[in-house]
Amino acid sequence: MPYHKNKQQAFQAAQQGMKDVVDVYTQIEKSDADYGKQLKHLKQEVNEAYQQIQNALEVASEKERLRLEQYERDLRQMVNEVNDES
């Protein structure tokens, strides 16, 4: 039973990590004086979310794996969009 709980917690941590990234990503304003600080915060959130996703993938069910892989694609897309704007 502890295995199942750890699996669930790992997936929930990845979900929360993605939510945190999206929250920061949607608040970035390129014209804002704090743009560099915002990018640094986004980078930190992306790195944390990516690590949480990797941890969750180690124990994920097939359904969870598909969702986690989508999270990875979403992260890459956000990073690419930010890099293209710079």
Secondary structure, 3 states (H helix, E strand, C coil): CHHHHHHHHHHHHHHHHHHHHHHHHHHCCCCCCCHHHHHHHHHHHHHHHHHHHHHHHCCCCHHHHHHHHHHHHHHHHHHHHHHHHC
